[in-house]
Amino acid sequence: MKQRIARLALGTLIGLVFLALVALGIWQVERRSWKLALIAQVEQRLQAPPVAAPGPRAWPGIDADDVYTRVVAQGRYRPASDTFVQASTAMGAGYWVLTPLDTGTFTLLVNRGFVPPALRGKVSPPQGEVTVTGLLRLSEPNGGFLRSNDARADRWYSRDVAAIAAKRGLTNVAPYLIDASEPRSGWPRGGLTVVTFRNNHLSYAFTWFGLAAGLLVMVAVARRWGKEPRQGPDDA
């Protein structure tokens, strides 16, 4: 009786593990479909003509579905209001230069581009009316990896729009920022936004399905081995 119960429990456990592995494989297939749709959607946005940058009241519900939308804004940069956010790019370590752009109706944070550490504080924005075209990006309120923003010390590891606006005394600020997309030979260096999405879901799916198949093979071998007659000392 105890042996039968033990076998039943073992069979139930193996069945649950098999179902869990298959479920994980199916989930990865579904994630792959979602990721491919996302990539196609973003590529379509990158090819679309820019739309007017919306103000905080016109577009309050900005979320991940709006990221990488091409937008254009006109206005004047606010002088002596740059914020330097630590960055790691293909050009090395340095800073993103975020500058408030006064559009006349609202203020918009613009990531004017990347500068190396030696140029921090030495890249004043252009004067007069400017037109900025770039990619809409979400605010990053949670700081960097294992590092929190320190507004009091003006030390930034992520592009937290609300915190930077409060530090600079800005009002009526759009709840997003723009990555300037115009490549430049000077500094700050724009056009460095990396638009890539990891898509390893198919290999993950094969892994889970492979483990499920391997489990079935192991069970079949174990059952076959258990049914084979064993030779005792007298049978030799």
Stockholm file with secondary structure:
# STOCKHOLM 1.0

chainA/1-236         MKQRIARLALGTLIGLVFLALVALGIWQVERRSWKLALIAQVEQRLQAPPVAAPGPRAWPGIDADDVYTRVVAQGRYRPASDTFVQASTAMGAGYWVLTPLDTGTFTLLVNRGFVPPALRGKVSPPQGEVTVTGLLRLSEPNGGFLRSNDARADRWYSRDVAAIAAKRGLTNVAPYLIDASEPRSGWPRGGLTVVTFRNNHLSYAFTWFGLAAGLLVMVAVARRWGKEPRQGPDDA
#=GR chainA/1-236 SS CHHHHHHHHHHHHHHHHHHHHHHHHHHHHHHHHHHHHHHHHHHHHHHSCCEECCCTTTSCCCCGGGTTCEEEEEEEECTTCCEEEEEEETTEEEEEEEEEEECSSSEEEEEEEEECGGGTTCCCCCCSEEEEEEEEEECCTTCBTTBCCBTTTTBBSSCCHHHHHHHHTCCSEEEEEEEECCCCSSSSBCCCCCCCCCCCHHHHHHHHHHHHHHHHHHHHHHHHHHHSCCCCGGGC
#=GC SS_cons         CHHHHHHHHHHHHHHHHHHHHHHHHHHHHHHHHHHHHHHHHHHHHHHSCCEECCCTTTSCCCCGGGTTCEEEEEEEECTTCCEEEEEEETTEEEEEEEEEEECSSSEEEEEEEEECGGGTTCCCCCCSEEEEEEEEEECCTTCBTTBCCBTTTTBBSSCCHHHHHHHHTCCSEEEEEEEECCCCSSSSBCCCCCCCCCCCHHHHHHHHHHHHHHHHHHHHHHHHHHHSCCCCGGGC
//
